[in-house]
Amino acid sequence: MAERKKFVVLDGNSLAHRAFYAIPLLSTSKGIFTNAVYGFTNMLQKLIAEQKPDYLVVAFDKGKINFRHACFGDYKRTRKGTPEELRPQFAQIKRVLEAMNIPFIEVEGFEADDLIGTLVRRAETEGLESVIVTGDRDALQLVSPHVRVMLTRKGISDLEIYGEAEVWARYGLTPAQVVDLKALMGDASDNIPGVPGIGEKTALKLLTEFKTVEELLTHLDRVTPAKLQAKLQEFAEQARLSKRLATICCDVPIDVEWSECAYTEPNLEQLLEVFKDLEFKSLINNVVEQMAKSGPKPETARDRLNSPELTGTHYLHLNTLAEVNQFLNRLRQAGEMAVYVESTHPHPMYGQIRRIALSAGEGQTAVLAFDKFAEQKQELLARLNEVFATEEIYKIFHDAKAALIRLRREGIALKGMAGDTMLAAYLLNPGLAKQGLEELVLDYLNEVIVPSDDAVWAAGRRAEVILKLHCVLQHKLTELEMEPLYRQVELPLIPILADMEMAGIRLDVEQLEVMSAELGRRIEEITQEIYTLAGEEFNINSTRQLGIILYEKLKLPVLKKTKTGYSTNAEVLEELANQHEVVAKILEHRQLVKLKSTYVDGLRQLIHPETGKIHTTFNQTVTATGRLSSTEPNLQNIPIRLEHGRKIRKVFVPSETDNLILTADYSQIELRVLAHVSGDRNLRQAFLDERDIHTHTAAEVFHVPLNEVNKEMRRRAKAVNFGIVYGISEFGLSRDLGISRQEAREYIANYLDTYPQVRKFMADVVQEGRNLGYVTTLLKRRRYLPELFSSNRMVRNFGERAAINTPIQGSAADIIKLAMLRVAQALRKHQLGTKMLLQVHDELIFEVPRDEIKVVVPLVKTCMENAVTLSVPLVVDIHVGPNWYDLAKVG
């Protein structure tokens, strides 16, 4: 007998809801919510792979009202409405289905269950085996010898299969009796009333004896006890109504032929477009792999994939100096080229260049592997230098800084750097800062870079698309009025950052070892103090053991729980710090352990074996506000709240014995930017009069004369000043200052009364974000804020805080970048030996020869204070000393 073909039918509404609640809220850079689509799509693809259906359909509800409402107007009335974040995702799910060539059906007046019931009964007559996939147990009534139900048990990945045997094992009922069970018990989720007071246990007992609701109601005289009999007598009609409501309709007029339901391969081209719009990176990669495997059958696939296997496209492989010279001459004539530099190590300060790909456009791309020229390397470098060191030929990169450092380490100078696709894409949408070349090519060129074993082709392909991609990105930057920011600030900053990274900074290794020993001793001391206060020894790093000590033994209030038990995160412990002395000790222990492992011991591991220095990487394309970030090591995040943390700066020393460390720090730059962008007269005047802004604010907020402001008042005013910049809430301020929420509310209200135009600025910038979808900095840097449109209050509040903070913090970031450009230019102009080493938010750190101090101090101060012209003065404080810790103010 021939094996039956398989029909799989999915309950679209049920599974979409399951996916929505199983996966944290996700959205694209344009604010389109996608978590339900992502979960549904993953589940669908997994089902197809595992079940291998011959026929496949997805059923959806159509409209809120169906035939059951005619019987019972309150049907499903108690059910919560579809979340606003889920509602638009159904259209996206249907887009996915269309691209996957999977039919979906919906019929006005019927639920997905009814469509599923109709289809599986029809499938039985066609000799098919059916599998229903749903999160709704109502579908169990459809189980038969040829119909099984895959029921989502938890989330969307854990499925439980029900055939007749499983239904019997679970309920002791046949599938047909499942609807009788619901008729007696009712269903709160669908607002099916059932019989009041009858739960599952009683209902199962009754159905074991009487089989159906009708049989039960016919023989009520046999029901005991009398109270139950009376209850059934009273609600007999309600039980019959409940059964009608719970029964799946299996004769819906559906105009679908089986041939339309036959499973076929997805339309990969269309699916790729959908996944691109939804920004499903992992799913995009899967589609790309499928397209590569499927071969060049469709013309569009051949055009889009551009792999050597599919198209026959190959790039010149330069094997001799004569070939190199010939190709470089062609590049001189073109006047513009894209450069792809491939290295043996991901960090540009390590490894060597493996190959370089150069492209002046289609048909003008070549690749040279350095190992081919091992015996002629100096000649090769000289030839390359002739092209790379000329301003006349424009060079385009993806991650120009890394390429620049790699080229310099090989002795190749670089001039004429005209573009960086990574940087351009970041400016267009800083929310996508981590996108690689492959993703950008897909997003902007609608092309795919297919993984290939042909290393020459892979390098050439990258160089070729960099040139095409940059043309598109530059056009978009011009449209959005961001080309000046790109050309005049971000691109010129690249070689400055490369200089800083290559210069590195020296560490006093002996001092590090002393600090490591000191911290080790202090950690041991504080460990013993904690044991004494706790009354026993335990693993301080174990969340479970710490939770038992704090909440069960010491009886501290439980402020928060996690899935695995008590929460002991820093936020919770800070709230408990005034409840018991041990909590503060534990917080200090954590900070000291992190200091020792991450910074004191960790820094030593990052000393470069050749230079003897550490070389942090300054990331230009990571933060949403435009600030630079620092990694490997993160020198912008050295914890300086503790004296032990501040002392870590002592190990950062000049590389030459007669040099000094100079720091130049903008004073209260973000508050000065706030005064400028808000136009608040009171705030501006305070800066124009050179008043201490925190003392001034304290006097205004606490309604006291300036000479009566004490340290505590100033501390609180400072918290409010900076809190406003970061959109702090009354809860956050109350937590930071250890005051009541009422006091915090009054402080914020008094502040905004003192500076009314700040209040107006805050309201206006949030509204601007809602109107445009983004906010901007002084230099027109954009930050998109899809969070402003969320129905989730916490997410929306974050969006509002980000809208307020971005024009302030982002403008401050713009200003210090301009300052870096001016300082670097001045240092070159005066041919000074001073080097800019680090940037830490509002501070620049230099290494200065002692005999240049008198020149450099006023030069740096002037450059930084005149980087831009605001309505209030910019002020820079300069300190000089033998290391980054022991500094004295000068100038």
ZILIN-V231762 format. One record per run of one state. SS is the DSSP state (H for helix, E for strand, - for the rest). FROM is the first residue (numbers start at 1). TO is the last residue. If there is no record, write none. Layout:
SS&FROM&TO  SS&FROM&TO
This chain:
-&1&5  E&6&11  H&12&22  -&23&26  E&27&27  -&28&32  E&33&33  -&34&34  H&35&51  -&52&54  E&55&59  -&60&66  H&67&71  -&72&83  H&84&87  -&88&88  H&89&99  -&100&102  E&103&105  -&106&111  H&112&125  -&126&128  E&129&134  -&135&136  H&137&142  -&143&143  E&144&144  -&145&146  E&147&154  -&155&157  E&158&162  -&163&163  H&164&171  -&172&174  H&175&185  -&186&186  E&187&187  -&188&191  E&192&192  -&193&199  H&200&210  -&211&212  H&213&218  -&219&219  H&220&222  -&223&225  H&226&234  -&235&235  H&236&246  -&247&257  H&258&261  E&262&262  -&263&267  H&268&278  -&279&280  H&281&294  -&295&298  H&299&305  -&306&307  H&308&311  -&312&315  E&316&318  -&319&320  H&321&334  -&335&335  E&336&343  -&344&352  E&353&359  -&360&364  E&365&369  H&370&388  -&389&393  E&394&397  -&398&399  H&400&409  -&410&416  E&417&420  H&421&428  -&429&429  H&430&432  -&433&436  H&437&445  -&446&454  H&455&479  -&480&482  H&483&503  -&504&504  E&505&507  -&508&508  H&509&534  -&535&542  H&543&553  -&554&560  E&561&562  -&563&564  E&565&566  -&567&569  H&570&576  -&577&580  H&581&605  -&606&612  E&613&614  -&615&616  E&617&619  -&620&628  E&629&631  -&632&642  H&643&651  E&652&653  -&654&658  E&659&666  -&667&668  H&669&678  -&679&680  H&681&688  -&689&692  H&693&701  -&702&705  H&706&708  -&709&710  H&711&725  -&726&729  H&730&737  -&738&740  H&741&754  -&755&755  H&756&772  -&773&773  E&774&776  -&777&781  E&782&784  -&785&785  H&786&789  -&790&792  H&793&829  -&830&834  E&835&840  -&841&842  E&843&849  H&850&865  -&866&875  E&876&881  -&882&882  E&883&883  -&884&886  E&887&890  -&891&891
